[in-house]
């Protein structure tokens, strides 16, 4: 199933797919959360992990979602 989905996006937007794959490999969610936990002062992970925020913002900045709201709605 994932192979078919990835193949479809590779044909339509190969640069976006490659950028996302590079970011996922370069910054794994566990590492992002660990960096947040190590460096936070007053912030806390209440409903969203910091890695989730990074993922949502990446989707918007790479043009895969039109807005943060759209990215969050599709994640649910």
PQR file of N, CA, C, O and H, with PARSE charges and radii, in Angstrom:
ATOM      1  N   UNK A   1       0.804  -1.191   0.000 -0.4000 1.5000
ATOM      2  CA  UNK A   1       0.000   0.000   0.000 -0.0000 2.0000
ATOM      3  C   UNK A   1       0.854   1.265   0.000  0.5500 1.7000
ATOM      4  O   UNK A   1       0.629   2.162  -0.812 -0.5500 1.4000
ATOM      5  N   UNK A   2       1.837   1.345   0.908 -0.4000 1.5000
ATOM      6  CA  UNK A   2       2.671   2.544   0.990 -0.0000 2.0000
ATOM      7  C   UNK A   2       3.495   2.742  -0.270  0.5500 1.7000
ATOM      8  O   UNK A   2       3.760   3.875  -0.671 -0.5500 1.4000
ATOM      9  H   UNK A   2       2.019   0.616   1.568  0.4000 1.0000
ATOM     10  N   UNK A   3       3.904   1.637  -0.898 -0.4000 1.5000
ATOM     11  CA  UNK A   3       4.677   1.759  -2.135 -0.0000 2.0000
ATOM     12  C   UNK A   3       3.870   2.452  -3.221  0.5500 1.7000
ATOM     13  O   UNK A   3       4.399   3.284  -3.957 -0.5500 1.4000
ATOM     14  H   UNK A   3       3.689   0.716  -0.572  0.4000 1.0000
ATOM     15  N   UNK A   4       2.583   2.108  -3.324 -0.4000 1.5000
ATOM     16  CA  UNK A   4       1.719   2.733  -4.325 -0.0000 2.0000
ATOM     17  C   UNK A   4       1.532   4.222  -4.040  0.5500 1.7000
ATOM     18  O   UNK A   4       1.592   5.052  -4.947 -0.5500 1.4000
ATOM     19  H   UNK A   4       2.152   1.432  -2.726  0.4000 1.0000
ATOM     20  N   UNK A   5       1.308   4.541  -2.780 -0.4000 1.5000
ATOM     21  CA  UNK A   5       1.106   5.943  -2.400 -0.0000 2.0000
ATOM     22  C   UNK A   5       2.371   6.747  -2.669  0.5500 1.7000
ATOM     23  O   UNK A   5       2.310   7.834  -3.243 -0.5500 1.4000
ATOM     24  H   UNK A   5       1.259   3.867  -2.044  0.4000 1.0000
ATOM     25  N   UNK A   6       3.509   6.218  -2.257 -0.4000 1.5000
ATOM     26  CA  UNK A   6       4.774   6.919  -2.465 -0.0000 2.0000
ATOM     27  C   UNK A   6       5.064   7.086  -3.948  0.5500 1.7000
ATOM     28  O   UNK A   6       5.535   8.143  -4.368 -0.5500 1.4000
ATOM     29  H   UNK A   6       3.558   5.335  -1.791  0.4000 1.0000
ATOM     30  N   UNK A   7       4.790   6.062  -4.745 -0.4000 1.5000
ATOM     31  CA  UNK A   7       5.019   6.143  -6.190 -0.0000 2.0000
ATOM     32  C   UNK A   7       4.173   7.255  -6.809  0.5500 1.7000
ATOM     33  O   UNK A   7       4.643   7.979  -7.686 -0.5500 1.4000
ATOM     34  H   UNK A   7       4.408   5.204  -4.403  0.4000 1.0000
ATOM     35  N   UNK A   8       2.939   7.389  -6.358 -0.4000 1.5000
ATOM     36  CA  UNK A   8       2.059   8.442  -6.877 -0.0000 2.0000
ATOM     37  C   UNK A   8       2.619   9.826  -6.575  0.5500 1.7000
ATOM     38  O   UNK A   8       2.643  10.696  -7.446 -0.5500 1.4000
ATOM     39  H   UNK A   8       2.557   6.800  -5.645  0.4000 1.0000
ATOM     40  N   UNK A   9       3.065  10.026  -5.351 -0.4000 1.5000
ATOM     41  CA  UNK A   9       3.611  11.328  -4.986 -0.0000 2.0000
ATOM     42  C   UNK A   9       4.965  11.582  -5.642  0.5500 1.7000
ATOM     43  O   UNK A   9       5.293  12.728  -5.950 -0.5500 1.4000
ATOM     44  H   UNK A   9       3.046   9.319  -4.644  0.4000 1.0000
ATOM     45  N   UNK A  10       5.749  10.537  -5.859 -0.4000 1.5000
ATOM     46  CA  UNK A  10       7.032  10.712  -6.533 -0.0000 2.0000
ATOM     47  C   UNK A  10       6.835  11.249  -7.942  0.5500 1.7000
ATOM     48  O   UNK A  10       7.634  12.057  -8.415 -0.5500 1.4000
ATOM     49  H   UNK A  10       5.482   9.607  -5.610  0.4000 1.0000
ATOM     50  N   UNK A  11       5.791  10.812  -8.607 -0.4000 1.5000
ATOM     51  CA  UNK A  11       5.514  11.287  -9.969 -0.0000 2.0000
ATOM     52  C   UNK A  11       4.996  12.718  -9.960  0.5500 1.7000
ATOM     53  O   UNK A  11       5.340  13.505 -10.843 -0.5500 1.4000
ATOM     54  H   UNK A  11       5.142  10.155  -8.223  0.4000 1.0000
ATOM     55  N   UNK A  12       4.175  13.066  -8.975 -0.4000 1.5000
ATOM     56  CA  UNK A  12       3.560  14.394  -8.940 -0.0000 2.0000
ATOM     57  C   UNK A  12       4.477  15.461  -8.346  0.5500 1.7000
ATOM     58  O   UNK A  12       4.498  16.592  -8.832 -0.5500 1.4000
ATOM     59  H   UNK A  12       3.896  12.427  -8.258  0.4000 1.0000
ATOM     60  N   UNK A  13       5.217  15.127  -7.328 -0.4000 1.5000
ATOM     61  CA  UNK A  13       6.060  16.115  -6.641 -0.0000 2.0000
ATOM     62  C   UNK A  13       7.314  15.445  -6.093  0.5500 1.7000
ATOM     63  O   UNK A  13       7.447  15.291  -4.879 -0.5500 1.4000
ATOM     64  H   UNK A  13       5.200  14.209  -6.933  0.4000 1.0000
ATOM     65  N   UNK A  14       8.233  15.045  -6.963 -0.4000 1.5000
ATOM     66  CA  UNK A  14       9.410  14.302  -6.490 -0.0000 2.0000
ATOM     67  C   UNK A  14      10.297  15.089  -5.522  0.5500 1.7000
ATOM     68  O   UNK A  14      10.847  14.508  -4.587 -0.5500 1.4000
ATOM     69  H   UNK A  14       8.125  15.170  -7.949  0.4000 1.0000
ATOM     70  N   UNK A  15      10.442  16.388  -5.727 -0.4000 1.5000
ATOM     71  CA  UNK A  15      11.298  17.174  -4.834 -0.0000 2.0000
ATOM     72  C   UNK A  15      10.722  17.223  -3.423  0.5500 1.7000
ATOM     73  O   UNK A  15      11.464  17.124  -2.446 -0.5500 1.4000
ATOM     74  H   UNK A  15       9.994  16.860  -6.486  0.4000 1.0000
ATOM     75  N   UNK A  16       9.421  17.372  -3.312 -0.4000 1.5000
ATOM     76  CA  UNK A  16       8.785  17.409  -1.991 -0.0000 2.0000
ATOM     77  C   UNK A  16       8.934  16.086  -1.264  0.5500 1.7000
ATOM     78  O   UNK A  16       9.188  16.055  -0.060 -0.5500 1.4000
ATOM     79  H   UNK A  16       8.818  17.452  -4.106  0.4000 1.0000
ATOM     80  N   UNK A  17       8.777  14.992  -1.998 -0.4000 1.5000
ATOM     81  CA  UNK A  17       8.915  13.665  -1.390 -0.0000 2.0000
ATOM     82  C   UNK A  17      10.339  13.457  -0.899  0.5500 1.7000
ATOM     83  O   UNK A  17      10.550  12.979   0.216 -0.5500 1.4000
ATOM     84  H   UNK A  17       8.571  15.017  -2.976  0.4000 1.0000
ATOM     85  N   UNK A  18      11.306  13.809  -1.718 -0.4000 1.5000
ATOM     86  CA  UNK A  18      12.700  13.627  -1.318 -0.0000 2.0000
ATOM     87  C   UNK A  18      13.055  14.515  -0.121  0.5500 1.7000
ATOM     88  O   UNK A  18      13.758  14.079   0.791 -0.5500 1.4000
ATOM     89  H   UNK A  18      11.134  14.197  -2.624  0.4000 1.0000
ATOM     90  N   UNK A  19      12.576  15.743  -0.125 -0.4000 1.5000
ATOM     91  CA  UNK A  19      12.861  16.641   1.001 -0.0000 2.0000
ATOM     92  C   UNK A  19      12.277  16.089   2.295  0.5500 1.7000
ATOM     93  O   UNK A  19      12.920  16.131   3.343 -0.5500 1.4000
ATOM     94  H   UNK A  19      12.004  16.097  -0.865  0.4000 1.0000
ATOM     95  N   UNK A  20      11.073  15.579   2.216 -0.4000 1.5000
ATOM     96  CA  UNK A  20      10.444  15.031   3.424 -0.0000 2.0000
ATOM     97  C   UNK A  20      11.200  13.802   3.916  0.5500 1.7000
ATOM     98  O   UNK A  20      11.436  13.664   5.116 -0.5500 1.4000
ATOM     99  H   UNK A  20      10.551  15.545   1.364  0.4000 1.0000
ATOM    100  N   UNK A  21      11.581  12.910   3.007 -0.4000 1.5000
ATOM    101  CA  UNK A  21      12.323  11.718   3.410 -0.0000 2.0000
ATOM    102  C   UNK A  21      13.656  12.082   4.046  0.5500 1.7000
ATOM    103  O   UNK A  21      14.067  11.465   5.029 -0.5500 1.4000
ATOM    104  H   UNK A  21      11.389  13.022   2.032  0.4000 1.0000
ATOM    105  N   UNK A  22      14.331  13.079   3.492 -0.4000 1.5000
ATOM    106  CA  UNK A  22      15.607  13.520   4.062 -0.0000 2.0000
ATOM    107  C   UNK A  22      15.395  14.074   5.467  0.5500 1.7000
ATOM    108  O   UNK A  22      16.161  13.761   6.379 -0.5500 1.4000
ATOM    109  H   UNK A  22      13.998  13.580   2.694  0.4000 1.0000
ATOM    110  N   UNK A  23      14.362  14.894   5.646 -0.4000 1.5000
ATOM    111  CA  UNK A  23      14.093  15.451   6.974 -0.0000 2.0000
ATOM    112  C   UNK A  23      13.732  14.372   7.986  0.5500 1.7000
ATOM    113  O   UNK A  23      14.152  14.437   9.141 -0.5500 1.4000
ATOM    114  H   UNK A  23      13.740  15.148   4.905  0.4000 1.0000
ATOM    115  N   UNK A  24      12.956  13.381   7.558 -0.4000 1.5000
ATOM    116  CA  UNK A  24      12.582  12.301   8.476 -0.0000 2.0000
ATOM    117  C   UNK A  24      13.804  11.513   8.923  0.5500 1.7000
ATOM    118  O   UNK A  24      13.885  11.090  10.077 -0.5500 1.4000
ATOM    119  H   UNK A  24      12.615  13.328   6.619  0.4000 1.0000
ATOM    120  N   UNK A  25      14.748  11.315   8.021 -0.4000 1.5000
ATOM    121  CA  UNK A  25      15.961  10.570   8.377 -0.0000 2.0000
ATOM    122  C   UNK A  25      16.934  11.432   9.172  0.5500 1.7000
ATOM    123  O   UNK A  25      17.616  10.938  10.070 -0.5500 1.4000
ATOM    124  H   UNK A  25      14.682  11.659   7.084  0.4000 1.0000
ATOM    125  N   UNK A  26      17.000  12.715   8.845 -0.4000 1.5000
ATOM    126  CA  UNK A  26      17.954  13.606   9.502 -0.0000 2.0000
ATOM    127  C   UNK A  26      17.528  13.961  10.921  0.5500 1.7000
ATOM    128  O   UNK A  26      18.368  14.155  11.799 -0.5500 1.4000
ATOM    129  H   UNK A  26      16.446  13.116   8.115  0.4000 1.0000
ATOM    130  N   UNK A  27      16.213  14.046  11.141 -0.4000 1.5000
ATOM    131  CA  UNK A  27      15.698  14.457  12.442 -0.0000 2.0000
ATOM    132  C   UNK A  27      14.605  13.505  12.903  0.5500 1.7000
ATOM    133  O   UNK A  27      13.424  13.832  12.792 -0.5500 1.4000
ATOM    134  H   UNK A  27      15.530  13.888  10.428  0.4000 1.0000
ATOM    135  N   UNK A  28      14.974  12.329  13.421 -0.4000 1.5000
ATOM    136  CA  UNK A  28      13.950  11.396  13.908 -0.0000 2.0000
ATOM    137  C   UNK A  28      13.169  11.995  15.079  0.5500 1.7000
ATOM    138  O   UNK A  28      13.709  12.778  15.860 -0.5500 1.4000
ATOM    139  H   UNK A  28      15.934  12.063  13.511  0.4000 1.0000
ATOM    140  N   UNK A  29      11.903  11.622  15.189 -0.4000 1.5000
ATOM    141  CA  UNK A  29      11.013  12.185  16.213 -0.0000 2.0000
ATOM    142  C   UNK A  29      11.576  12.020  17.623  0.5500 1.7000
ATOM    143  O   UNK A  29      11.491  12.943  18.433 -0.5500 1.4000
ATOM    144  H   UNK A  29      11.464  10.986  14.554  0.4000 1.0000
ATOM    145  N   UNK A  30      12.142  10.869  17.921 -0.4000 1.5000
ATOM    146  CA  UNK A  30      12.681  10.638  19.267 -0.0000 2.0000
ATOM    147  C   UNK A  30      13.811  11.618  19.581  0.5500 1.7000
ATOM    148  O   UNK A  30      13.917  12.109  20.705 -0.5500 1.4000
ATOM    149  H   UNK A  30      12.212  10.119  17.264  0.4000 1.0000
ATOM    150  N   UNK A  31      14.653  11.901  18.585 -0.4000 1.5000
ATOM    151  CA  UNK A  31      15.757  12.841  18.779 -0.0000 2.0000
ATOM    152  C   UNK A  31      15.229  14.257  19.006  0.5500 1.7000
ATOM    153  O   UNK A  31      15.715  14.965  19.889 -0.5500 1.4000
ATOM    154  H   UNK A  31      14.566  11.502  17.672  0.4000 1.0000
ATOM    155  N   UNK A  32      14.239  14.672  18.216 -0.4000 1.5000
ATOM    156  CA  UNK A  32      13.653  16.009  18.367 -0.0000 2.0000
ATOM    157  C   UNK A  32      13.058  16.164  19.765  0.5500 1.7000
ATOM    158  O   UNK A  32      13.261  17.191  20.413 -0.5500 1.4000
ATOM    159  H   UNK A  32      13.844  14.097  17.499  0.4000 1.0000
ATOM    160  N   UNK A  33      12.326  15.154  20.232 -0.4000 1.5000
ATOM    161  CA  UNK A  33      11.739  15.214  21.574 -0.0000 2.0000
ATOM    162  C   UNK A  33      12.814  15.243  22.656  0.5500 1.7000
ATOM    163  O   UNK A  33      12.656  15.920  23.671 -0.5500 1.4000
ATOM    164  H   UNK A  33      12.161  14.320  19.705  0.4000 1.0000
ATOM    165  N   UNK A  34      13.897  14.518  22.444 -0.4000 1.5000
ATOM    166  CA  UNK A  34      14.996  14.511  23.418 -0.0000 2.0000
ATOM    167  C   UNK A  34      15.659  15.884  23.497  0.5500 1.7000
ATOM    168  O   UNK A  34      15.960  16.364  24.590 -0.5500 1.4000
ATOM    169  H   UNK A  34      14.025  13.968  21.619  0.4000 1.0000
ATOM    170  N   UNK A  35      15.888  16.518  22.349 -0.4000 1.5000
ATOM    171  CA  UNK A  35      16.476  17.861  22.332 -0.0000 2.0000
ATOM    172  C   UNK A  35      15.557  18.848  23.057  0.5500 1.7000
ATOM    173  O   UNK A  35      16.025  19.681  23.833 -0.5500 1.4000
ATOM    174  H   UNK A  35      15.643  16.128  21.461  0.4000 1.0000
ATOM    175  N   UNK A  36      14.260  18.752  22.803 -0.4000 1.5000
ATOM    176  CA  UNK A  36      13.294  19.619  23.491 -0.0000 2.0000
ATOM    177  C   UNK A  36      13.363  19.408  24.999  0.5500 1.7000
ATOM    178  O   UNK A  36      13.431  20.372  25.762 -0.5500 1.4000
ATOM    179  H   UNK A  36      13.880  18.075  22.173  0.4000 1.0000
ATOM    180  N   UNK A  37      13.346  18.163  25.422 -0.4000 1.5000
ATOM    181  CA  UNK A  37      13.353  17.837  26.853 -0.0000 2.0000
ATOM    182  C   UNK A  37      14.627  18.342  27.523  0.5500 1.7000
ATOM    183  O   UNK A  37      14.587  18.823  28.655 -0.5500 1.4000
ATOM    184  H   UNK A  37      13.291  17.380  24.803  0.4000 1.0000
ATOM    185  N   UNK A  38      15.742  18.234  26.834 -0.4000 1.5000
ATOM    186  CA  UNK A  38      17.022  18.663  27.379 -0.0000 2.0000
ATOM    187  C   UNK A  38      17.107  20.182  27.513  0.5500 1.7000
ATOM    188  O   UNK A  38      17.694  20.685  28.471 -0.5500 1.4000
ATOM    189  H   UNK A  38      15.775  17.843  25.914  0.4000 1.0000
ATOM    190  N   UNK A  39      16.531  20.912  26.570 -0.4000 1.5000
ATOM    191  CA  UNK A  39      16.719  22.359  26.506 -0.0000 2.0000
ATOM    192  C   UNK A  39      15.535  23.198  26.965  0.5500 1.7000
ATOM    193  O   UNK A  39      15.642  24.422  27.036 -0.5500 1.4000
ATOM    194  H   UNK A  39      16.054  20.503  25.792  0.4000 1.0000
ATOM    195  N   UNK A  40      14.428  22.575  27.271 -0.4000 1.5000
ATOM    196  CA  UNK A  40      13.261  23.374  27.663 -0.0000 2.0000
ATOM    197  C   UNK A  40      13.493  24.020  29.023  0.5500 1.7000
ATOM    198  O   UNK A  40      14.228  23.509  29.868 -0.5500 1.4000
ATOM    199  H   UNK A  40      14.341  21.580  27.213  0.4000 1.0000
ATOM    200  N   UNK A  41      12.842  25.157  29.199 -0.4000 1.5000
ATOM    201  CA  UNK A  41      12.937  25.839  30.481 -0.0000 2.0000
ATOM    202  C   UNK A  41      11.582  25.839  31.177  0.5500 1.7000
ATOM    203  O   UNK A  41      11.438  25.290  32.270 -0.5500 1.4000
ATOM    204  H   UNK A  41      12.245  25.573  28.513  0.4000 1.0000
ATOM    205  N   UNK A  42      10.591  26.456  30.541 -0.4000 1.5000
ATOM    206  CA  UNK A  42       9.256  26.470  31.133 -0.0000 2.0000
ATOM    207  C   UNK A  42       8.235  25.754  30.258  0.5500 1.7000
ATOM    208  O   UNK A  42       7.101  25.536  30.683 -0.5500 1.4000
ATOM    209  H   UNK A  42      10.708  26.901  29.654  0.4000 1.0000
ATOM    210  N   UNK A  43       8.620  25.394  29.057 -0.4000 1.5000
ATOM    211  CA  UNK A  43       7.693  24.731  28.145 -0.0000 2.0000
ATOM    212  C   UNK A  43       7.447  23.298  28.603  0.5500 1.7000
ATOM    213  O   UNK A  43       8.258  22.704  29.315 -0.5500 1.4000
ATOM    214  H   UNK A  43       9.542  25.572  28.712  0.4000 1.0000
ATOM    215  N   UNK A  44       6.322  22.767  28.182 -0.4000 1.5000
ATOM    216  CA  UNK A  44       6.000  21.391  28.544 -0.0000 2.0000
ATOM    217  C   UNK A  44       5.215  20.744  27.411  0.5500 1.7000
ATOM    218  O   UNK A  44       4.492  21.425  26.683 -0.5500 1.4000
ATOM    219  H   UNK A  44       5.664  23.249  27.605  0.4000 1.0000
ATOM    220  N   UNK A  45       5.356  19.435  27.262 -0.4000 1.5000
ATOM    221  CA  UNK A  45       4.590  18.725  26.222 -0.0000 2.0000
ATOM    222  C   UNK A  45       3.235  18.312  26.783  0.5500 1.7000
ATOM    223  O   UNK A  45       3.121  17.259  27.411 -0.5500 1.4000
ATOM    224  H   UNK A  45       5.944  18.883  27.853  0.4000 1.0000
ATOM    225  N   UNK A  46       2.234  19.107  26.571 -0.4000 1.5000
ATOM    226  CA  UNK A  46       0.926  18.819  27.140 -0.0000 2.0000
ATOM    227  C   UNK A  46       0.111  17.947  26.201  0.5500 1.7000
ATOM    228  O   UNK A  46      -0.091  16.765  26.481 -0.5500 1.4000
ATOM    229  H   UNK A  46       2.326  19.963  26.061  0.4000 1.0000
ATOM    230  N   UNK A  47      -0.352  18.492  25.118 -0.4000 1.5000
ATOM    231  CA  UNK A  47      -1.164  17.724  24.185 -0.0000 2.0000
ATOM    232  C   UNK A  47      -0.386  17.309  22.946  0.5500 1.7000
ATOM    233  O   UNK A  47      -0.691  16.283  22.337 -0.5500 1.4000
ATOM    234  H   UNK A  47      -0.188  19.452  24.891  0.4000 1.0000
ATOM    235  N   UNK A  48       0.608  18.090  22.570 -0.4000 1.5000
ATOM    236  CA  UNK A  48       1.415  17.787  21.389 -0.0000 2.0000
ATOM    237  C   UNK A  48       2.868  17.613  21.789  0.5500 1.7000
ATOM    238  O   UNK A  48       3.413  18.411  22.552 -0.5500 1.4000
ATOM    239  H   UNK A  48       0.856  18.923  23.065  0.4000 1.0000
ATOM    240  N   UNK A  49       3.483  16.579  21.276 -0.4000 1.5000
ATOM    241  CA  UNK A  49       4.923  16.451  21.443 -0.0000 2.0000
ATOM    242  C   UNK A  49       5.592  17.459  20.519  0.5500 1.7000
ATOM    243  O   UNK A  49       5.025  17.833  19.492 -0.5500 1.4000
ATOM    244  H   UNK A  49       3.041  15.931  20.656  0.4000 1.0000
ATOM    245  N   UNK A  50       6.776  17.895  20.871 -0.4000 1.5000
ATOM    246  CA  UNK A  50       7.484  18.855  20.039 -0.0000 2.0000
ATOM    247  C   UNK A  50       7.753  18.272  18.655  0.5500 1.7000
ATOM    248  O   UNK A  50       7.732  19.002  17.664 -0.5500 1.4000
ATOM    249  H   UNK A  50       7.236  17.591  21.706  0.4000 1.0000
ATOM    250  N   UNK A  51       8.003  16.971  18.576 -0.4000 1.5000
ATOM    251  CA  UNK A  51       8.249  16.338  17.277 -0.0000 2.0000
ATOM    252  C   UNK A  51       7.020  16.431  16.379  0.5500 1.7000
ATOM    253  O   UNK A  51       7.152  16.507  15.158 -0.5500 1.4000
ATOM    254  H   UNK A  51       8.020  16.378  19.381  0.4000 1.0000
ATOM    255  N   UNK A  52       5.833  16.426  16.967 -0.4000 1.5000
ATOM    256  CA  UNK A  52       4.604  16.573  16.187 -0.0000 2.0000
ATOM    257  C   UNK A  52       4.512  17.979  15.610  0.5500 1.7000
ATOM    258  O   UNK A  52       4.108  18.155  14.460 -0.5500 1.4000
ATOM    259  H   UNK A  52       5.725  16.364  17.959  0.4000 1.0000
ATOM    260  N   UNK A  53       4.881  18.973  16.397 -0.4000 1.5000
ATOM    261  CA  UNK A  53       4.888  20.354  15.910 -0.0000 2.0000
ATOM    262  C   UNK A  53       5.879  20.493  14.757  0.5500 1.7000
ATOM    263  O   UNK A  53       5.574  21.125  13.746 -0.5500 1.4000
ATOM    264  H   UNK A  53       5.209  18.830  17.331  0.4000 1.0000
ATOM    265  N   UNK A  54       7.061  19.905  14.907 -0.4000 1.5000
ATOM    266  CA  UNK A  54       8.073  19.954  13.850 -0.0000 2.0000
ATOM    267  C   UNK A  54       7.549  19.279  12.587  0.5500 1.7000
ATOM    268  O   UNK A  54       7.735  19.797  11.487 -0.5500 1.4000
ATOM    269  H   UNK A  54       7.310  19.391  15.728  0.4000 1.0000
ATOM    270  N   UNK A  55       6.896  18.129  12.736 -0.4000 1.5000
ATOM    271  CA  UNK A  55       6.348  17.424  11.577 -0.0000 2.0000
ATOM    272  C   UNK A  55       5.286  18.260  10.872  0.5500 1.7000
ATOM    273  O   UNK A  55       5.298  18.368   9.646 -0.5500 1.4000
ATOM    274  H   UNK A  55       6.745  17.708  13.630  0.4000 1.0000
ATOM    275  N   UNK A  56       4.371  18.849  11.631 -0.4000 1.5000
ATOM    276  CA  UNK A  56       3.317  19.675  11.036 -0.0000 2.0000
ATOM    277  C   UNK A  56       3.904  20.881  10.307  0.5500 1.7000
ATOM    278  O   UNK A  56       3.491  21.193   9.190 -0.5500 1.4000
ATOM    279  H   UNK A  56       4.361  18.761  12.627  0.4000 1.0000
ATOM    280  N   UNK A  57       4.856  21.551  10.926 -0.4000 1.5000
ATOM    281  CA  UNK A  57       5.471  22.715  10.294 -0.0000 2.0000
ATOM    282  C   UNK A  57       6.254  22.319   9.046  0.5500 1.7000
ATOM    283  O   UNK A  57       6.305  23.079   8.079 -0.5500 1.4000
ATOM    284  H   UNK A  57       5.191  21.297  11.833  0.4000 1.0000
ATOM    285  N   UNK A  58       6.862  21.139   9.062 -0.4000 1.5000
ATOM    286  CA  UNK A  58       7.581  20.656   7.880 -0.0000 2.0000
ATOM    287  C   UNK A  58       6.631  20.429   6.715  0.5500 1.7000
ATOM    288  O   UNK A  58       6.950  20.770   5.576 -0.5500 1.4000
ATOM    289  H   UNK A  58       6.820  20.521   9.848  0.4000 1.0000
ATOM    290  N   UNK A  59       5.468  19.858   6.992 -0.4000 1.5000
ATOM    291  CA  UNK A  59       4.483  19.627   5.934 -0.0000 2.0000
ATOM    292  C   UNK A  59       4.064  20.935   5.273  0.5500 1.7000
ATOM    293  O   UNK A  59       3.901  20.999   4.054 -0.5500 1.4000
ATOM    294  H   UNK A  59       5.209  19.581   7.918  0.4000 1.0000
ATOM    295  N   UNK A  60       3.891  21.972   6.078 -0.4000 1.5000
ATOM    296  CA  UNK A  60       3.484  23.270   5.541 -0.0000 2.0000
ATOM    297  C   UNK A  60       4.643  23.931   4.797  0.5500 1.7000
ATOM    298  O   UNK A  60       4.455  24.448   3.695 -0.5500 1.4000
ATOM    299  H   UNK A  60       4.023  21.920   7.067  0.4000 1.0000
ATOM    300  N   UNK A  61       5.833  23.921   5.385 -0.4000 1.5000
ATOM    301  CA  UNK A  61       6.967  24.606   4.760 -0.0000 2.0000
ATOM    302  C   UNK A  61       7.420  23.932   3.467  0.5500 1.7000
ATOM    303  O   UNK A  61       7.971  24.596   2.588 -0.5500 1.4000
ATOM    304  H   UNK A  61       5.986  23.501   6.279  0.4000 1.0000
ATOM    305  N   UNK A  62       7.197  22.635   3.340 -0.4000 1.5000
ATOM    306  CA  UNK A  62       7.544  21.933   2.103 -0.0000 2.0000
ATOM    307  C   UNK A  62       6.441  22.035   1.055  0.5500 1.7000
ATOM    308  O   UNK A  62       6.598  21.559  -0.069 -0.5500 1.4000
ATOM    309  H   UNK A  62       6.750  22.097   4.054  0.4000 1.0000
ATOM    310  N   UNK A  63       5.334  22.652   1.424 -0.4000 1.5000
ATOM    311  CA  UNK A  63       4.245  22.824   0.479 -0.0000 2.0000
ATOM    312  C   UNK A  63       3.367  21.602   0.316  0.5500 1.7000
ATOM    313  O   UNK A  63       2.576  21.526  -0.624 -0.5500 1.4000
ATOM    314  H   UNK A  63       5.206  23.039   2.337  0.4000 1.0000
ATOM    315  N   UNK A  64       3.495  20.640   1.223 -0.4000 1.5000
ATOM    316  CA  UNK A  64       2.670  19.443   1.139 -0.0000 2.0000
ATOM    317  C   UNK A  64       1.279  19.682   1.717  0.5500 1.7000
ATOM    318  O   UNK A  64       0.343  18.949   1.400 -0.5500 1.4000
ATOM    319  H   UNK A  64       4.138  20.701   1.987  0.4000 1.0000
ATOM    320  N   UNK A  65       1.136  20.706   2.563 -0.4000 1.5000
ATOM    321  CA  UNK A  65      -0.157  21.104   3.103 -0.0000 2.0000
ATOM    322  C   UNK A  65      -0.259  22.622   2.968  0.5500 1.7000
ATOM    323  O   UNK A  65       0.747  23.317   3.106 -0.5500 1.4000
ATOM    324  H   UNK A  65       1.897  21.302   2.820  0.4000 1.0000
ATOM    325  N   UNK A  66      -1.450  23.146   2.701 -0.4000 1.5000
ATOM    326  CA  UNK A  66      -1.578  24.592   2.486 -0.0000 2.0000
ATOM    327  C   UNK A  66      -1.473  25.429   3.761  0.5500 1.7000
ATOM    328  O   UNK A  66      -1.132  26.611   3.701 -0.5500 1.4000
ATOM    329  H   UNK A  66      -2.268  22.582   2.589  0.4000 1.0000
ATOM    330  N   UNK A  67      -1.762  24.823   4.911 -0.4000 1.5000
ATOM    331  CA  UNK A  67      -1.719  25.579   6.164 -0.0000 2.0000
ATOM    332  C   UNK A  67      -1.472  24.632   7.331  0.5500 1.7000
ATOM    333  O   UNK A  67      -1.597  23.414   7.201 -0.5500 1.4000
ATOM    334  H   UNK A  67      -2.039  23.863   4.960  0.4000 1.0000
ATOM    335  N   UNK A  68      -1.121  25.213   8.467 -0.4000 1.5000
ATOM    336  CA  UNK A  68      -0.921  24.422   9.675 -0.0000 2.0000
ATOM    337  C   UNK A  68      -2.229  23.767  10.097  0.5500 1.7000
ATOM    338  O   UNK A  68      -2.245  22.620  10.545 -0.5500 1.4000
ATOM    339  H   UNK A  68      -1.019  26.202   8.573  0.4000 1.0000
ATOM    340  N   UNK A  69      -3.307  24.493   9.952 -0.4000 1.5000
ATOM    341  CA  UNK A  69      -4.624  23.954  10.289 -0.0000 2.0000
ATOM    342  C   UNK A  69      -4.940  22.732   9.422  0.5500 1.7000
ATOM    343  O   UNK A  69      -5.413  21.716   9.933 -0.5500 1.4000
ATOM    344  H   UNK A  69      -3.294  25.424   9.588  0.4000 1.0000
ATOM    345  N   UNK A  70      -4.683  22.825   8.123 -0.4000 1.5000
ATOM    346  CA  UNK A  70      -4.948  21.702   7.215 -0.0000 2.0000
ATOM    347  C   UNK A  70      -4.069  20.502   7.560  0.5500 1.7000
ATOM    348  O   UNK A  70      -4.526  19.360   7.507 -0.5500 1.4000
ATOM    349  H   UNK A  70      -4.299  23.650   7.708  0.4000 1.0000
ATOM    350  N   UNK A  71      -2.821  20.756   7.910 -0.4000 1.5000
ATOM    351  CA  UNK A  71      -1.916  19.664   8.273 -0.0000 2.0000
ATOM    352  C   UNK A  71      -2.397  18.962   9.538  0.5500 1.7000
ATOM    353  O   UNK A  71      -2.379  17.734   9.615 -0.5500 1.4000
ATOM    354  H   UNK A  71      -2.450  21.683   7.953  0.4000 1.0000
ATOM    355  N   UNK A  72      -2.825  19.736  10.524 -0.4000 1.5000
ATOM    356  CA  UNK A  72      -3.300  19.154  11.781 -0.0000 2.0000
ATOM    357  C   UNK A  72      -4.595  18.378  11.581  0.5500 1.7000
ATOM    358  O   UNK A  72      -4.777  17.311  12.167 -0.5500 1.4000
ATOM    359  H   UNK A  72      -2.840  20.734  10.461  0.4000 1.0000
ATOM    360  N   UNK A  73      -5.485  18.904  10.767 -0.4000 1.5000
ATOM    361  CA  UNK A  73      -6.754  18.210  10.520 -0.0000 2.0000
ATOM    362  C   UNK A  73      -6.525  16.888   9.806  0.5500 1.7000
ATOM    363  O   UNK A  73      -7.192  15.897  10.103 -0.5500 1.4000
ATOM    364  H   UNK A  73      -5.337  19.771  10.291  0.4000 1.0000
ATOM    365  N   UNK A  74      -5.592  16.865   8.872 -0.4000 1.5000
ATOM    366  CA  UNK A  74      -5.334  15.632   8.144 -0.0000 2.0000
ATOM    367  C   UNK A  74      -4.618  14.610   9.025  0.5500 1.7000
ATOM    368  O   UNK A  74      -4.725  13.406   8.790 -0.5500 1.4000
ATOM    369  H   UNK A  74      -5.050  17.669   8.631  0.4000 1.0000
ATOM    370  N   UNK A  75      -3.897  15.078  10.026 -0.4000 1.5000
ATOM    371  CA  UNK A  75      -3.183  14.171  10.918 -0.0000 2.0000
ATOM    372  C   UNK A  75      -4.152  13.377  11.790  0.5500 1.7000
ATOM    373  O   UNK A  75      -3.860  12.236  12.149 -0.5500 1.4000
ATOM    374  H   UNK A  75      -3.810  16.056  10.216  0.4000 1.0000
ATOM    375  N   UNK A  76      -5.294  13.959  12.135 -0.4000 1.5000
ATOM    376  CA  UNK A  76      -6.274  13.285  13.002 -0.0000 2.0000
ATOM    377  C   UNK A  76      -6.906  12.108  12.366  0.5500 1.7000
ATOM    378  O   UNK A  76      -7.746  11.451  12.980 -0.5500 1.4000
ATOM    379  H   UNK A  76      -5.531  14.886  11.844  0.4000 1.0000
TER
END
